[in-house]
């Protein structure tokens, strides 16, 4: 059984790698499309729309959800802590961004550019830059939240993932991220939930008598 579980995890990991590779092949196409239809310009000139669409990608939103879960979910504090732990794992994107040193669409690490260079990589840049993009932090957190909520309320899982997908699409259509940044973010967010579930199984153990009251 353990052997079977290992093979299953390996195949899932390989599927994610393949998905990221396919997305990378479409990076220039998707960024160019967002630029041609003007979605990037629209979002950058309508900050409230941009902000609203990526609300699930803010950790403050995760904290609010944790408070709500504490009040309404049968597992109370354990469900709340589970959500917060899962969301925190998405913070690994900052380390990966620094290691990869990838610039956003139509940008270099130091500023704007008219060129689409999806594989312009500068690992371990020696200066602070807001133009590091791989993977998307907002999308990673949104997918971590969706995956954890799907475990807590499996009946609504497709709705949770749909909301996370909206965050990822916004990041791509704004040209804040390449398509593969968003796919890698989904893998990171969901993978982080898998890790928390493995390392902290007690958070999802059956409710003890009196705890749900």
N, C-alpha and C positions, 0 to 999 in steps of 0.2 A: 504493500500500500504506500509506504514511504517512497519507494522507488518510482511508483507511478506518479506520485505527487511531484517529485523532482522533474520527471520528464515533462509533465504538464506545465510546470513553471518555466522550464527551458523553452518550450514551444511558444508560450505566451511572450516571453522576452524576445525571441527571434521574430515573432510577428510584429512587435512594436518596432524593432530595429528596421524591419522591411518597410513598415509604414512611414517611418521617419525618412528613409532613403527615397521612397517614392515621392514624398512631399518635397524633399530637397530638389528633386528633378523638376518640380513645378514651381519652385521659388520665384524665379524671374517672371514666369508667366503670370502668376497670381499678383505679384507686386505691380507689374506693368498694367494688368487689368484694373486694379484698384486706382491706379493713377489716371488711366484713360477715362474711366467713368466718373472720376472726380470724387469718389467716396473718401479718399484721404483728405482732400481739401475741405470737403463738407464737414467731416468730423473735427478737423483741426480749427474750423471756424465756428463750431457749435460745441463748446466745451461741456455744456450741460447734457447734451445727447451722449457724448463720449463718456462722461462720468456715470450717467445712469446705466448705460449698457455694461459697464465693467464693475458695478457695485459688488457683485459676488467675488470679485478679485481683490477686495480690500479686507485686511485682517480684522478691521473694526466690525465689518459685517459678520465675520465668523464669530466674533465675541458676542455680538447681539444674538446670533443663532444659538450659541452655547447657553446663554441665559434662558432663552425660550425653551430649549430642550430640557434644561434643569427643571423647569416648571411643568412641562407636559409629557415628557417621555417616561415610561415605566421604570427605566434604569437610572433616572435622575442624574446624580452627579457623575456617575460612571460614563453615561452617554455623552454628557457635556464635556468631560475631560477627554474622552475618545475623539470627539470632533476637534477640540483644540490641539491635541497632539498630532492628529492627521494634518490639520492646516499648517502647523509649525514645520512639518517635514518639507513642505513646498519651498521653505526658505533656502533649501539647498541650491535653488536656482542661482542665487547670488555667487556661490562658489563656482558653479559650472560656467556662468557668464564670464567670470574672471579668467578661468582656465581656457575657455574657447576663444575669447577676444573677438567675437563676431560683431560687425557693424550692422546697424539697421538698414532697411531699404532706402536708397537715395541718400545715404549718409556715409561718412567715414567716421572713425572714432573721434575725430576732432571737429567735425562739422558737417555741413550739407554737401551733397554731390548730385550731379545730374546723371550719374551712371548707376546701373544696376549691377552690383558686384556681390552676389550672395555668398561667395566663398572667400571674401576678404577677411582673413583671420589674423589676429595679432595676439597670440596667447600670452597671458600674464602681462597685460599692458602696464607700463610704469607710471601711468597717470590716471586720475579718476575721470571716468567718462560716463555720461548718461546715455550714450549711444550703443552700449553693450546690449545684446538682445537674445542670445541663445541660452536657455529657453525663456519663454514669456513667464514672468512672475505672476501676473494677474491670472493668466489662464491656468497655471499650475495650481494656484490656490483654489480657483473655481472648481477644477476637476477633483482636487483633494476633498473639497467640501461636498461635491456631488457624490463621490464614491463613499464617503463616510455616512452621509445621509441615506444613501441607498442601502447600506447595511442596517441602519437604525429603522428605516421605513421602506422596506423593499418594494412595497406596493407602488410607490411613487418614483421609483428609480429613473424611469425614462424622462420624467419631468425634470428631475434634478440634473440629469446629464444634458438635457436640452438647454437649460439655463447656462450651464458651463460652456456649452458649444457656442452660445451667443457671445459670451465673453471672448472666446478664442477667435471667432469670426470678426468681431469688432477690432481686435488687435491687428489682424491681417488687413482688413479693409481700411484701417487708418494708416497702413504702411508703417506702423510702429514695430512690426515683426514680420519676418518671413513666414511662409506657410509651415515650413518644417520646425520653426520655433514653437508654433502653436501645438503641433502634433507631439513634439518632444515634451512640451509642458504637460499635455494630457497624460503621457506616459509617466512623467515624474510625479504628478499629483496622485494618480491611481496607484502607482508603485509605492508611494509613501504610506498610503492607507494599508496596503498589503503588509508592509514592514511593521507598522504599529499593531496591526491585528495579530501578527505572529509574535511580537515581543511582549505585548500586553494583553494576553487573552482574558485576563481577569476583568477587564473593562467591559467585556461582552458576555460575561458569565450570567447564568440565570439569576433573576432578582430574588433576593432573600426576603423572608417573611417580614413585613413591616416596612421594607425599604420604599415600596411604591406609594405608601401613604404619606 
